[in-house]
Amino acid sequence: MISRRTRAAALPLALTLPLVAGCAGGYADARRDALSPVRAEFDAADTDGDEALDREEVAAGMPELLEVFAEVDTDGNGEMTAAELRSYLQWQRVLRLGPPRDGEDVRRRR
């Protein structure tokens, strides 16, 4: 099992990997791949196989996301879906980098 310390270090990396993907394939590719770095961890945490994580599954498998659970669970049903997590990761990227400007080549962004 991955330690909390490793997970805490891995989350910022997971959030920056779409940026690296964006350098190679453009903004759309980075957007689409926002969940890729954490997808295996998400799937492993989904112990009941319903493709959504409740608070208990997040606490056991992805505890670094517990404090943002309510933010990620946008429909308020008490479960975090992969789509909700992807959207949250994309939004965090936009907050860090800002939205692309008209005509901006996002592959050149740092």
N, C-alpha and C positions, 0 to 999 in steps of 0.2 A: 504494500500500500504506500502511496506517496505521502510524505510528511506534510504537515501544515506549512512549514517553512518553505518547502519546495513549491507547493501550490501557490503560496503568496508571491513567490518570485516568478512563477510561471504565468500568472494572470497578466501582468504588464507586458510580458513577452507575447502572449497570445493576442493582446490588444494591438501590438505593433506589427505583427506578422501581416495583417491585411495591407498595411502601408507598404511593406516590401513587395507584396503581390501587386499592389497598385503601380509600383515602379516598373514592373515587368509587363503588366497587361492592361493597365488603365484603371480608371475609377470603377467601372462596372464590375471588372473581375475582382477587385479588392472588396467591393460591397458584397458580392455573391459569396466570397470565401471567408467572410468575417467569422463564421462559426467553425471553420475547418480545424484550426489549431486546438480547439477544446471539444470537438465533437466526440472523440473517443472517450474522454473523461465524462462528458454528459451521458453518453450511452451506458458507461459503466455504473454511473450513479443511479440510473433509471432501473432500480432493482425489480420493479413490478412489470416492466416492459410496456408501459402505457404511453411512452414517448413524451412524458411530462414528468417534472420533478416536483414533489411536494416539499414542504419545509424539512421533513425528516430525511428525505433522500438528499436534499442539498446539504443539510448538516453533516450527514455521513460521507457524502461523496465529493462535494464541492463547497466546503465550509467558508471559503473566501467570498462566496456570493451571498451568504446569509444576510449581511447588513444591507444589501441592495435588493433583496428578494422582492419587496413591495414595488420597487421601481421597475424591475424586470417583468413582474406579473401584471402586465398592463390591463388585462381584463378582470383582475381582482378575484379570480376563481380559486386562489390558493395553490395554483400549480404554475410552474415555469416551463413553457414549451421551448423547443429548439428555436422556433420562429421568434418567440419573444426574446430569447437570449441573443439571437442573431441581431435583431433590431436594436437591442440595448448596446451590443458591442459596436455596431455601426454608428449609433448616436454618440458613444464615447469617442470614437474616432473623429467625428465631425466637430465635437467640442474641442478636441486637441488641435485639429488642423484648420478648422473652419471649412465652410462649404467651398467647393471650387468656384472660382470666378469665371465669368463668361469667357470662353475661348482659352482658358488656362489648361495647359498640359499637366495634368496631375501626376504624370509619371515622373516629372521633375521635382515634385514636392519633397521636402525633407522633414 
